[in-house]
């Protein structure tokens, strides 16, 4: 079962050409235009959950990153063939 935030993420991604990504801010603005900053943390949490399920990929510097370890600015895109499914936990992703 998906949440309204996950539904918004997946519907925005479905509307894009393959390989394109979305900004989490746009997801938040679509859900709550007046107070979008308040739900950015929830967008992040839901994006991480979708990444764990293998539905999306979290991108940092336009490269797939470990959804459990990333920090800072990120984007979200649908998983594509060739995307990593596991990450080396000993390496920092944003070093």
PEQUIWO-V106036 format. One line per field, one symbol per residue. ss: DSSP state (2 for helix, 1 for strand, 0 for the rest). A space follows every 10 residues. Layout:
BEGIN
ss->???
END
This chain:
BEGIN
ss->0002222222 2222000000 1112222222 2000022222 2222222222 2200011111 0011000000 0000111100 0000000000 00000
END
